[in-house]
């Protein structure tokens, strides 16, 4: 049986990561890989340590132990645990969205996409006033930024709302705009913290299509935390399951969905009752076959 993509060509390798807060161990000796070009879902009950893992990957926390290795397609490698958070974004090319939408609500939709491209514009201006005096390199960079913003406006079906304040958009459109803003930084890895939270079924379907399109057309690797299992099972290539900071399952959506340990964790069953869940599952499967 061939090795899965996340083992053959990982974009992110989490190796024996532990995160302690005083006497509390939020993540304990966690290892997993996210495949290049894959959609990888990190799931688990509330308090499982998922957001702590994201915070370690994106530099908000420095893990107590372990290594976080991000490898670009050109072979360059970045050890995220050794980098400042702004370097992880700018150099390692890791972008993130949050469970609570963090748009600049007073800015227009277009401005939100342009502000994400602030760094290349500042570099083109020479970190001075060259942009104000019409320096050619800055003009070219500005044109590229506007074209990229227009491209993403079209992708998220918000071209007709470009000049509206971002705060005036419906909730689902704000979520898509936040993802598009993150994509304007051209990330190697896009981390999404509960992107389907608060969405109705139609908006959730639009989100699924956007994420699948990003993977297909941009080649971006996606890592998401999600409680909506319909989203996870529909679009994920790989699922990693945490419980109390420990990995309890790791595989394809079908493999994870059928894992008794995962079922037990979501039902709140104790460890010594997992065998009973497995036995009950076997009975259900056998009855379905008859």
BAGU-130785 format. One line per 4 residues: number of its first residue (from 1); for each residue x, y, z of N, C-alpha, C. Coordinates in pm, 1 decimal. Layout:
NUM	X,Y,Z,X,Y,Z,X,Y,Z; ...
# end
This chain:
1	85.1,-119.9,0.0,0.0,0.0,0.0,88.6,124.8,0.0; 67.1,217.9,-95.0,152.6,336.0,-101.7,137.0,425.3,20.8; 246.4,494.3,55.6,244.0,584.8,170.4,153.8,703.9,139.7; 80.6,754.8,239.7,-5.5,871.2,215.9,76.8,994.8,184.6
5	12.5,1094.1,123.4,82.3,1214.4,77.1,150.9,1288.4,191.1; 90.9,1286.6,310.5,149.0,1362.3,420.6,278.7,1297.7,472.5; 299.7,1172.4,440.0,426.0,1107.7,474.5,528.3,1123.8,362.2; 482.2,1121.1,237.7,573.3,1131.0,123.5,626.4,1273.1,104.8
9	539.6,1373.0,118.1,579.2,1510.8,89.3,511.4,1606.6,187.4; 558.0,1611.2,312.0,494.6,1700.1,409.8,535.7,1845.3,391.1; 440.0,1935.5,400.1,471.8,2078.0,402.2,499.8,2121.0,545.7; 432.9,2055.1,641.6,451.8,2084.9,783.5,472.9,1955.0,859.4
13	576.6,1951.7,941.8,601.4,1836.7,1028.8,603.2,1885.3,1173.3; 509.1,1836.9,1252.2,502.9,1865.8,1395.9,566.6,1746.9,1465.9; 677.0,1770.5,1536.3,756.7,1661.1,1589.7,770.4,1672.2,1741.3; 700.5,1583.8,1812.8,710.9,1570.1,1958.9,689.7,1704.3,2031.3
17	586.9,1775.8,1990.2,559.2,1907.2,2049.8,482.5,1891.8,2180.7; 532.8,1959.1,2282.4,465.4,1967.0,2412.0,452.4,2114.0,2448.8; 335.3,2151.4,2501.0,313.2,2288.8,2545.8,257.6,2285.5,2687.4; 334.4,2341.3,2781.3,292.3,2347.3,2921.1,265.5,2491.7,2961.6
21	162.1,2509.8,3041.4,132.7,2637.8,3104.8,138.6,2613.7,3255.2; 255.3,2635.7,3313.6,271.9,2599.7,3453.8,259.7,2449.3,3469.8; 164.4,2407.2,3553.4,144.2,2264.0,3574.5,47.4,2201.2,3476.1; -11.4,2283.0,3387.0,-107.7,2231.7,3289.3,-36.7,2193.3,3160.1
25	-56.3,2069.1,3116.1,-1.4,2024.4,2989.0,-113.4,2032.4,2885.4; -107.8,2134.6,2800.8,-213.7,2156.0,2701.2,-195.6,2066.2,2579.6; -70.4,2041.6,2541.3,-37.1,1952.8,2429.9,77.4,1863.9,2476.4; 65.0,1733.8,2453.2,161.3,1639.2,2509.2,222.3,1550.1,2401.1
29	348.8,1575.3,2367.9,427.0,1490.5,2277.2,351.3,1463.3,2146.6; 308.0,1571.3,2083.0,227.3,1559.1,1961.9,314.9,1554.7,1836.8; 289.0,1456.9,1750.7,356.4,1447.9,1621.4,253.5,1419.2,1512.3; 260.2,1495.0,1403.9,181.0,1466.4,1285.0,239.4,1546.1,1169.7
33	198.1,1515.1,1048.6,245.1,1587.3,930.6,125.0,1631.1,848.0; 138.6,1745.9,782.0,37.6,1794.7,686.3,98.7,1786.5,547.5; 29.6,1718.7,455.6,82.6,1697.9,321.3,77.4,1823.1,235.4; 174.0,1837.7,147.9,177.6,1950.7,56.2,58.3,1943.2,-39.4
37	-17.8,2052.6,-45.9,-134.9,2056.0,-132.0,-257.0,1987.8,-74.7; -246.2,1936.9,47.5,-359.4,1869.1,112.2,-441.7,1967.4,193.9; -565.0,1926.9,223.7,-645.0,1992.0,327.6,-641.1,1899.6,448.1; -575.8,1945.3,554.2,-559.0,1866.6,676.5,-646.1,1926.9,785.2
41	-728.2,1844.2,849.0,-817.5,1890.9,954.8,-765.1,1844.1,1090.3; -762.9,1936.1,1185.5,-726.0,1906.4,1323.4,-854.4,1916.3,1405.9; -901.9,1802.4,1455.2,-1031.5,1800.7,1522.8,-1018.1,1741.5,1662.5; -1125.5,1752.9,1739.7,-1129.4,1697.8,1874.0,-1230.2,1772.8,1958.3
45	-1270.0,1716.9,2070.7,-1365.9,1784.2,2159.4,-1310.5,1916.8,2209.9; -1397.7,2001.0,2266.3,-1353.4,2127.1,2325.1,-1247.0,2100.3,2431.8; -1142.5,2184.3,2431.9,-1036.3,2167.4,2529.6,-933.0,2063.2,2492.0; -936.2,2017.0,2366.5,-843.2,1911.3,2324.6,-703.4,1964.9,2296.3
49	-687.4,2096.6,2281.2,-556.3,2154.1,2255.2,-534.9,2199.8,2112.4; -641.6,2204.0,2033.6,-628.7,2236.1,1890.6,-576.7,2378.8,1868.7; -637.7,2475.9,1935.6,-596.1,2615.1,1916.3,-455.7,2637.3,1970.2; -418.6,2567.1,2076.3,-281.9,2576.2,2128.1,-182.1,2531.5,2021.9
53	-214.5,2425.4,1949.2,-127.6,2378.3,1840.6,-114.3,2487.0,1733.8; -226.8,2547.4,1695.2,-223.9,2656.3,1597.0,-136.9,2771.6,1646.2; -150.7,2805.2,1773.6,-73.9,2916.2,1829.4,75.8,2886.8,1828.4; 111.8,2761.0,1843.6,253.6,2722.2,1834.5,302.4,2731.5,1690.3
57	220.7,2685.7,1595.3,259.8,2688.5,1454.5,278.5,2831.2,1405.1; 191.3,2922.1,1448.5,193.7,3059.3,1397.3,274.1,3155.9,1484.8; 338.2,3104.9,1589.8,430.0,3186.6,1667.1,370.6,3262.9,1782.9; 242.1,3248.4,1809.6,183.0,3314.1,1926.0,237.5,3252.9,2055.2
61	263.9,3122.3,2053.2,329.5,3052.8,2163.2,458.4,2990.5,2112.4; 554.0,2974.8,2200.6,672.8,2895.3,2172.8,658.8,2763.7,2248.8; 660.7,2650.9,2179.2,638.6,2523.9,2248.0,744.6,2497.7,2354.1; 703.2,2430.6,2460.3,795.4,2394.7,2566.7,901.5,2298.1,2516.2
65	857.8,2206.0,2431.4,948.2,2109.2,2370.7,902.0,2081.4,2228.3; 992.2,2027.6,2147.7,953.9,1981.0,2014.7,994.1,2074.0,1902.0; 965.0,2028.4,1781.0,1006.2,2099.1,1659.6,888.5,2113.7,1564.1; 882.9,2228.0,1496.8,780.7,2257.0,1396.2,853.9,2292.6,1268.0
69	854.2,2200.6,1172.9,933.2,2217.9,1051.5,841.4,2245.6,931.6; 862.1,2362.3,867.4,786.8,2396.2,747.0,881.4,2391.4,628.3; 843.8,2315.1,525.9,929.9,2299.7,409.0,861.0,2352.3,284.5; 923.2,2448.8,218.2,869.6,2505.2,95.1,894.1,2410.6,-21.9
73	821.9,2434.0,-128.1,835.6,2350.8,-246.7,973.8,2356.7,-309.1; 1047.8,2467.3,-284.3,1183.0,2479.5,-340.1,1287.8,2410.0,-254.5; 1242.9,2345.9,-147.0,1335.5,2272.0,-61.0,1383.5,2348.0,61.0; 1358.1,2479.1,66.8,1400.2,2555.9,184.0,1316.6,2516.7,305.7
77	1380.6,2515.2,422.0,1316.7,2469.2,545.1,1320.1,2578.7,650.6; 1211.6,2589.5,726.0,1202.4,2686.5,834.9,1161.5,2614.3,962.6; 1237.2,2636.9,1070.7,1203.4,2581.3,1201.2,1121.2,2686.9,1274.9; 989.5,2667.8,1275.5,898.2,2771.7,1321.7,914.9,2804.4,1469.0
81	952.5,2704.7,1549.4,965.1,2728.9,1693.7,1080.2,2824.6,1725.1; 1168.0,2849.7,1627.1,1282.0,2938.6,1647.7,1259.0,3076.9,1587.8; 1141.4,3098.9,1528.6,1115.7,3223.4,1456.6,1016.0,3311.2,1530.4; 1033.7,3443.4,1516.9,933.9,3537.4,1568.4,806.5,3525.6,1486.3
85	692.5,3563.3,1546.8,564.6,3544.1,1478.0,558.2,3619.1,1345.2; 613.1,3741.9,1337.6,606.9,3816.3,1211.6,696.2,3753.2,1105.8; 804.0,3685.9,1147.3,890.7,3616.4,1052.8,822.0,3490.7,998.0; 742.6,3425.7,1083.2,668.5,3308.2,1037.7,572.9,3346.9,926.1
89	511.9,3463.8,939.3,420.6,3512.4,836.0,495.4,3559.9,712.0; 597.8,3642.9,731.3,664.5,3707.9,618.9,763.8,3617.0,546.7; 836.7,3535.5,621.8,943.8,3455.3,562.9,902.5,3310.3,539.0; 843.5,3248.4,641.2,799.7,3108.5,625.2,671.3,3099.6,543.9
93	600.6,3212.7,530.6,477.3,3221.2,449.7,366.1,3134.2,507.2; 340.6,3154.6,637.3,228.0,3090.2,703.5,125.2,3198.3,735.6; 2.7,3182.4,687.5,-104.7,3278.9,713.7,-211.3,3213.0,800.6; -289.1,3297.0,868.2,-388.4,3243.6,961.6,-515.0,3328.5,963.9
97	-627.9,3261.3,980.0,-752.9,3329.5,1013.7,-796.3,3281.6,1152.5; -888.9,3355.9,1212.7,-929.2,3327.9,1349.5,-1076.9,3290.0,1356.4; -1113.5,3223.6,1467.4,-1253.7,3185.5,1487.1,-1341.5,3310.6,1489.7; -1296.3,3413.6,1559.8,-1366.1,3542.2,1560.5,-1307.8,3628.3,1448.7
101	-1390.7,3665.4,1353.9,-1345.4,3738.1,1235.1,-1275.2,3867.6,1275.1; -1158.9,3893.2,1214.0,-1078.4,4010.5,1250.0,-1049.4,4095.6,1126.7; -1155.0,4139.8,1062.2,-1139.9,4232.2,950.7,-1123.6,4374.8,1002.5; -1077.0,4464.9,915.1,-1079.5,4607.7,943.9,-1216.2,4657.1,897.3
105	-1311.6,4654.8,990.0,-1452.2,4675.6,952.2,-1479.2,4814.6,895.9; -1399.6,4914.3,933.4,-1420.6,5049.7,882.6,-1359.0,5073.4,746.8; -1270.3,4982.5,704.3,-1210.7,4992.6,571.1,-1301.8,4925.9,469.9; -1283.6,4960.5,344.4,-1362.6,4896.0,239.6,-1314.2,4752.7,218.5
109	-1394.7,4677.7,146.0,-1358.7,4540.0,112.4,-1226.2,4538.0,37.3; -1211.3,4627.2,-61.2,-1087.8,4634.0,-139.8,-969.1,4671.6,-52.5; -987.0,4767.7,35.8,-876.3,4810.6,121.8,-828.4,4698.2,212.3; -919.4,4613.0,257.1,-879.2,4499.4,340.0,-785.3,4405.5,264.5
113	-806.7,4392.8,133.9,-719.9,4306.8,53.8,-587.9,4375.7,20.7; -589.6,4506.8,9.9,-466.7,4581.2,-18.6,-376.4,4589.4,104.1; -436.1,4602.6,221.9,-354.0,4616.3,342.5,-276.3,4488.3,370.6; -327.1,4374.9,323.7,-255.5,4248.7,340.1,-127.1,4246.5,259.7
117	-115.9,4336.7,161.2,1.5,4343.1,73.6,90.8,4462.2,108.9; 80.7,4506.7,232.4,155.3,4623.8,279.1,307.0,4602.7,267.3; 356.2,4483.2,305.4,501.1,4460.3,307.1,566.6,4476.1,169.4; 516.0,4408.5,64.2,580.7,4427.5,-66.4,570.9,4571.8,-116.7
121	462.2,4641.0,-81.2,450.1,4781.1,-122.9,553.7,4868.1,-51.8; 576.8,4842.1,76.5,676.4,4919.5,151.0,816.5,4892.1,98.1; 843.8,4766.3,64.2,975.2,4733.2,7.7,994.9,4805.1,-125.7; 890.1,4806.8,-208.7,899.0,4874.4,-339.2,918.2,5024.6,-323.8
125	870.3,5080.5,-212.7,887.2,5224.5,-189.6,1024.0,5257.0,-131.0; 1103.4,5152.9,-105.3,1234.1,5175.4,-44.5,1223.2,5218.0,100.6; 1108.8,5189.0,162.1,1081.6,5228.6,300.7,1089.0,5380.9,318.3; 1068.1,5452.3,207.9,1074.3,5599.3,214.9,952.0,5657.2,144.7
129	969.5,5774.0,81.7,857.2,5842.4,15.6,857.9,5818.9,-135.1; 930.0,5714.3,-181.0,939.7,5692.2,-325.9,803.1,5666.4,-388.9; 711.9,5608.5,-310.9,577.9,5585.3,-362.8,504.0,5715.1,-388.9; 530.8,5816.2,-305.3,461.0,5943.4,-318.8,507.6,6020.9,-442.1
133	630.7,5998.1,-483.4,682.7,6074.1,-598.0,675.4,5993.4,-728.2; 603.9,5881.0,-723.5,580.0,5805.9,-846.4,696.9,5722.3,-892.5; 777.1,5668.3,-800.1,890.5,5583.6,-836.2,840.2,5463.3,-917.1; 900.5,5431.6,-1034.5,849.0,5325.8,-1123.3,830.9,5190.2,-1054.8
137	927.6,5150.2,-972.4,918.0,5020.0,-905.1,795.7,5015.7,-814.6; 766.4,5128.4,-749.4,649.4,5132.8,-662.2,521.4,5126.0,-743.8; 518.3,5196.4,-858.0,398.8,5193.9,-942.7,366.6,5051.7,-989.6; 472.0,4977.8,-1026.1,452.5,4840.3,-1070.1,400.4,4753.7,-955.0
141	458.2,4771.5,-837.2,414.4,4693.8,-720.4,270.4,4727.2,-684.1; 235.4,4853.5,-694.8,99.0,4896.1,-664.2,-0.3,4833.5,-762.2; 37.2,4831.1,-889.8,-49.4,4771.6,-992.0,-69.1,4622.8,-965.0; 40.5,4553.6,-929.2,30.1,4410.1,-898.1,-61.6,4386.8,-778.3
145	-52.0,4472.0,-678.7,-134.5,4457.7,-558.6,-282.6,4475.2,-590.9; -313.8,4574.2,-673.8,-452.9,4599.1,-711.5,-506.1,4482.5,-793.8; -423.9,4430.7,-886.1,-467.0,4317.2,-968.3,-492.0,4193.4,-882.3; -405.4,4170.7,-783.5,-424.8,4055.1,-694.7,-552.7,4072.2,-613.4
149	-577.9,4194.4,-565.7,-699.9,4220.2,-489.2,-823.6,4196.1,-575.8; -819.7,4242.0,-700.5,-932.9,4220.7,-790.8,-954.3,4071.2,-816.9; -844.4,3999.6,-831.7,-851.1,3854.4,-854.3,-925.9,3785.9,-740.4; -892.6,3823.4,-616.1,-958.0,3758.8,-501.0,-1100.5,3808.9,-479.8
153	-1126.6,3932.8,-515.8,-1265.0,3981.0,-510.3,-1353.8,3896.6,-600.7; -1302.2,3864.2,-717.6,-1377.6,3781.1,-810.7,-1394.1,3639.1,-755.5; -1289.4,3586.3,-694.7,-1293.6,3450.4,-638.8,-1401.7,3436.7,-531.7; -1420.0,3540.8,-451.0,-1515.5,3533.0,-340.5,-1647.2,3603.4,-372.4
157	-1665.9,3636.4,-499.4,-1792.4,3695.8,-546.2,-1828.9,3825.2,-473.7; -1728.1,3911.9,-454.6,-1754.0,4038.2,-385.2,-1708.1,4159.4,-465.7; -1690.3,4142.9,-595.6,-1645.8,4254.6,-679.6,-1743.0,4372.4,-671.2; -1873.2,4343.0,-665.1,-1974.0,4450.1,-660.6,-1981.2,4518.0,-523.9
161	-1912.0,4460.3,-423.6,-1910.4,4521.1,-289.7,-1772.7,4579.3,-256.3; -1687.0,4596.2,-356.6,-1548.4,4636.8,-332.9,-1535.8,4766.1,-253.7; -1626.1,4860.6,-277.3,-1615.6,4991.8,-212.6,-1701.8,5003.9,-87.3; -1766.3,4894.6,-47.6,-1847.8,4896.2,74.1,-1760.1,4868.6,196.6
165	-1795.7,4925.0,312.8,-1721.9,4890.6,434.6,-1731.8,4739.6,462.1; -1620.3,4679.3,500.4,-1619.0,4535.0,526.1,-1718.3,4497.1,635.1; -1738.8,4588.2,731.0,-1830.8,4559.7,840.5,-1976.0,4551.5,798.6; -2007.9,4599.7,676.9,-2145.9,4595.7,627.9,-2179.7,4464.8,557.9
169	-2081.0,4379.3,535.5,-2105.5,4253.7,465.3,-2179.4,4153.8,553.7; -2257.6,4063.7,494.5,-2315.2,3952.7,570.7,-2202.9,3867.9,631.1; -2237.0,3792.7,734.6,-2135.2,3717.6,809.2,-2057.5,3621.9,719.2; -2127.5,3548.5,634.8,-2060.3,3451.6,548.5,-1964.3,3518.5,452.4
173	-2002.3,3636.6,399.6,-1915.2,3710.6,308.4,-1792.6,3764.2,382.2; -1811.2,3804.6,508.3,-1697.0,3849.1,588.3,-1597.2,3735.4,607.0; -1648.1,3614.8,627.9,-1559.6,3499.5,645.1,-1478.7,3474.0,517.6; -1544.3,3482.5,402.4,-1473.5,3461.2,276.1,-1370.6,3571.6,252.1
177	-1406.5,3695.6,290.4,-1313.3,3806.7,274.1,-1190.0,3787.2,361.5; -1208.6,3738.4,481.9,-1094.4,3715.3,570.8,-999.4,3611.6,511.5; -1056.0,3507.0,451.2,-973.1,3404.4,387.8,-900.6,3462.2,266.8; -971.4,3543.2,185.9,-909.1,3605.7,69.2,-797.1,3699.8,111.5
181	-817.9,3772.8,220.2,-713.2,3863.6,269.4,-587.7,3784.8,307.2; -607.0,3669.8,373.9,-493.0,3585.6,409.0,-423.0,3534.3,283.3; -501.1,3501.1,179.8,-443.0,3449.2,55.9,-366.7,3557.1,-21.0; -395.9,3683.5,3.5,-322.9,3791.7,-62.9,-176.9,3798.0,-17.8
185	-142.3,3727.4,88.5,-2.8,3721.4,132.3,71.6,3606.9,64.1; 3.5,3533.2,-25.2,62.7,3419.2,-98.5,124.1,3316.5,-3.8; 44.0,3261.4,87.1,100.8,3169.8,187.1,134.8,3032.7,129.4; 234.0,2971.0,189.5,265.4,2831.0,161.7,169.3,2741.2,238.4
189	134.8,2785.8,360.4,40.9,2712.8,446.8,-61.6,2811.0,501.3; -189.7,2779.7,482.8,-298.7,2862.6,534.9,-365.2,2788.7,650.1; -362.4,2850.0,768.9,-422.0,2790.5,888.9,-555.9,2858.5,915.7; -661.5,2779.3,923.1,-797.5,2830.6,938.5,-856.4,2779.5,1069.8
193	-889.2,2872.3,1159.9,-943.5,2835.7,1291.0,-1095.9,2842.6,1286.1; -1159.2,2726.6,1275.3,-1305.0,2712.7,1268.8,-1368.2,2803.8,1162.5; -1331.4,2786.8,1036.7,-1384.6,2874.8,931.6,-1534.7,2862.5,910.6; -1595.1,2748.5,948.2,-1739.3,2730.4,926.4,-1822.9,2773.5,1046.1
197	-1758.7,2823.9,1151.5,-1832.7,2862.7,1272.1,-1933.4,2972.6,1240.0; -2057.4,2951.5,1276.5,-2162.2,3051.3,1258.5,-2222.4,3058.4,1119.7; -2179.7,2971.6,1028.1,-2231.8,2975.1,892.0,-2356.9,2888.4,879.0; -2450.8,2932.9,794.9,-2566.5,2848.9,764.8,-2526.5,2747.2,656.8
201	-2611.8,2649.4,627.2,-2573.4,2545.1,530.5,-2531.5,2598.5,394.2; -2598.6,2702.4,342.7,-2560.3,2758.4,212.7,-2421.5,2820.5,220.7; -2397.7,2898.5,325.2,-2267.5,2962.9,342.3,-2157.7,2859.5,364.2; -2191.5,2753.7,435.4,-2095.0,2646.1,458.2,-2056.6,2579.0,326.7
205	-2155.0,2560.3,238.6,-2127.3,2502.7,107.2,-2037.7,2593.6,23.9; -2061.6,2725.1,31.1,-1978.8,2820.8,-42.1,-1835.7,2818.3,11.3; -1823.5,2804.3,143.1,-1690.7,2795.4,204.1,-1616.4,2671.3,153.4; -1684.5,2558.1,151.6,-1622.7,2434.4,102.5,-1568.3,2452.2,-38.7
209	-1648.9,2514.2,-125.5,-1607.4,2532.8,-263.4,-1486.7,2626.5,-272.8; -1484.5,2729.6,-188.2,-1371.7,2822.6,-187.8,-1243.4,2751.8,-145.8; -1250.7,2671.8,-40.6,-1130.8,2603.9,8.8,-1081.0,2499.9,-91.2; -1172.8,2427.8,-152.7,-1132.6,2331.0,-255.0,-1070.2,2401.4,-374.9
213	-1124.5,2518.5,-411.1,-1070.3,2595.5,-523.2,-931.0,2647.9,-491.2; -910.2,2692.2,-366.5,-778.0,2740.6,-325.6,-675.0,2629.2,-338.4; -712.0,2509.9,-294.4,-619.1,2397.3,-304.6,-589.2,2365.8,-451.4; -692.9,2367.3,-534.8,-677.6,2326.9,-674.6,-602.8,2430.1,-757.7
217	-642.2,2556.0,-748.0,-588.0,2657.6,-837.4,-463.0,2726.8,-782.9; -450.3,2735.0,-650.7,-336.0,2804.9,-592.1,-227.8,2708.1,-544.3; -263.6,2581.5,-522.3,-167.2,2484.3,-472.5,-131.1,2505.4,-326.6; -210.0,2584.8,-256.2,-182.1,2614.9,-115.7,-221.8,2496.7,-27.6
221	-138.8,2467.9,70.3,-171.3,2364.7,169.1,-257.1,2428.0,278.4; -362.1,2357.5,321.7,-453.6,2411.4,421.7,-453.8,2323.3,545.5; -449.9,2388.5,660.5,-462.5,2321.0,789.6,-576.5,2389.1,863.4; -678.8,2313.7,900.4,-794.3,2377.4,963.7,-837.5,2307.1,1091.6
225	-884.0,2388.3,1184.6,-955.5,2340.4,1302.3,-1103.0,2353.8,1270.0; -1180.5,2250.3,1293.7,-1322.0,2258.7,1259.5,-1405.2,2164.4,1345.8; -1521.4,2215.9,1392.8,-1616.4,2133.0,1467.1,-1727.7,2080.7,1377.4; -1745.1,2141.9,1261.2,-1849.3,2099.2,1168.0,-1799.1,1976.7,1092.1
229	-1845.1,1859.4,1133.5,-1794.1,1735.6,1074.9,-1835.2,1718.5,928.7; -1942.9,1784.9,887.3,-1981.6,1776.1,746.4,-1876.7,1844.2,659.0; -1819.0,1953.5,709.2,-1711.1,2021.3,637.1,-1586.3,1934.1,636.6; -1549.9,1882.9,752.8,-1428.3,1801.2,766.4,-1433.2,1680.7,674.0
233	-1543.5,1607.0,677.4,-1551.6,1483.0,601.4,-1566.3,1507.1,450.7; -1618.5,1623.9,413.5,-1640.1,1650.7,271.6,-1514.7,1697.8,200.1; -1430.8,1777.9,267.0,-1320.2,1840.3,194.1,-1181.3,1795.8,238.6; -1168.9,1728.5,352.0,-1035.7,1696.4,404.8,-974.0,1576.2,335.5
237	-842.6,1582.1,317.3,-765.9,1467.2,270.2,-712.6,1386.6,387.5; -694.6,1453.6,501.2,-623.7,1395.4,615.3,-682.5,1456.1,742.2; -707.1,1374.7,841.7,-766.0,1420.8,967.2,-679.5,1373.5,1084.3; -650.1,1466.3,1175.4,-576.1,1435.9,1297.5,-668.7,1467.7,1414.6
241	-682.0,1373.4,1507.9,-776.5,1389.3,1618.6,-700.8,1400.5,1750.6; -734.3,1504.9,1828.2,-675.0,1525.2,1959.7,-778.4,1505.0,2069.0; -730.8,1458.8,2183.6,-811.2,1454.6,2305.2,-719.4,1481.7,2422.5; -751.5,1587.2,2499.1,-669.0,1627.7,2612.8,-522.4,1644.3,2573.0
245	-499.5,1704.0,2455.1,-364.3,1734.0,2411.6,-285.5,1617.8,2356.5; -349.1,1502.1,2341.6,-281.4,1382.1,2292.2,-347.6,1337.5,2162.1; -267.6,1296.9,2065.8,-322.3,1246.2,1939.7,-378.9,1106.4,1962.2; -506.6,1089.0,1924.8,-569.3,957.3,1940.6,-600.3,890.9,1807.6
249	-593.1,967.6,1697.3,-618.1,907.7,1565.9,-558.7,996.9,1458.2; -522.0,935.1,1345.4,-452.9,1007.6,1239.3,-469.1,926.0,1110.9; -541.2,982.5,1011.6,-560.3,907.3,888.2,-655.1,978.0,794.0; -709.8,903.8,700.6,-807.8,959.3,607.8,-938.3,985.0,682.7
253	-1027.7,1068.4,626.9,-1156.9,1090.2,693.0,-1232.0,960.6,720.6; -1230.8,867.8,625.3,-1302.2,741.2,644.6,-1242.0,660.9,758.1; -1109.5,657.7,767.2,-1042.5,582.3,874.0,-1073.0,641.8,1010.6; -1065.9,774.0,1018.4,-1089.2,841.5,1146.4,-1234.6,828.2,1189.3
257	-1325.6,839.6,1093.3,-1469.1,832.1,1123.7,-1506.2,697.8,1184.6; -1433.5,592.0,1145.6,-1464.7,457.8,1193.6,-1380.9,416.9,1314.6; -1294.5,504.9,1363.5,-1206.0,472.1,1475.0,-1284.2,476.6,1606.7; -1293.1,366.4,1679.5,-1368.3,363.6,1806.1,-1317.9,465.2,1907.9
261	-1187.7,494.0,1906.5,-1133.8,591.8,2001.7,-1188.9,731.3,1973.8; -1208.9,763.0,1845.6,-1265.6,892.9,1809.3,-1412.0,899.6,1849.7; -1485.0,793.2,1821.1,-1626.5,787.8,1858.9,-1641.0,800.6,2010.1; -1556.6,731.6,2083.1,-1561.9,736.5,2229.4,-1530.7,876.7,2280.8
265	-1432.4,943.8,2218.3,-1395.6,1078.6,2262.2,-1510.2,1176.0,2243.3; -1580.0,1166.3,2128.9,-1690.0,1258.5,2102.6,-1814.3,1226.2,2183.4; -1825.5,1101.1,2228.0,-1938.2,1063.0,2313.1,-1908.4,1087.6,2460.2; -1782.1,1122.1,2491.0,-1744.3,1142.6,2629.6,-1727.3,1013.0,2705.6
269	-1688.3,908.2,2636.9,-1672.0,777.2,2699.7,-1532.1,765.7,2759.0; -1520.9,700.9,2876.5,-1391.0,679.8,2939.7,-1308.4,579.2,2860.3; -1176.0,584.3,2883.6,-1084.4,497.0,2811.2,-1118.7,349.5,2827.0; -1160.2,310.1,2947.7,-1187.0,167.8,2971.4,-1316.9,120.3,2906.2
273	-1390.9,214.2,2844.8,-1514.8,176.6,2777.2,-1501.3,176.4,2624.9; -1381.1,205.6,2573.9,-1359.7,210.1,2429.9,-1387.9,74.7,2366.8; -1348.6,-33.3,2436.0,-1371.6,-168.5,2382.2,-1520.4,-193.1,2361.1; -1604.2,-140.9,2451.3,-1748.9,-157.5,2437.5,-1799.5,-82.7,2314.8
277	-1745.6,37.0,2291.9,-1784.9,114.5,2174.1,-1743.7,40.8,2046.9; -1622.5,-15.4,2048.1,-1573.7,-89.9,1932.0,-1662.4,-211.0,1904.0; -1703.4,-279.4,2008.9,-1790.2,-396.9,1992.7,-1925.5,-356.0,1936.6; -1980.7,-244.8,1988.1,-2109.9,-196.3,1938.8,-2099.7,-154.7,1792.9
281	-1986.3,-92.7,1756.7,-1964.9,-51.1,1618.6,-1959.5,-172.2,1526.0; -1893.6,-277.7,1570.8,-1885.3,-399.9,1490.4,-2023.8,-459.2,1465.0; -2108.8,-451.5,1564.9,-2245.3,-503.2,1552.6,-2322.5,-422.7,1448.3; -2306.7,-289.0,1454.6,-2376.6,-201.4,1359.5,-2330.7,-231.2,1216.3
285	-2197.2,-245.1,1199.9,-2143.8,-273.3,1066.6,-2194.8,-407.1,1015.1; -2198.7,-507.3,1100.9,-2245.0,-640.2,1060.1,-2391.8,-638.1,1021.5; -2471.7,-564.4,1097.5,-2614.9,-554.9,1066.1,-2636.1,-483.1,932.2; -2550.7,-385.0,903.6,-2563.7,-310.3,778.7,-2531.8,-398.2,657.7
289	-2444.3,-494.9,679.2,-2406.1,-586.0,569.8,-2514.7,-687.8,537.4; -2596.4,-719.3,636.4,-2698.3,-825.5,618.5,-2821.3,-771.9,545.1
# end
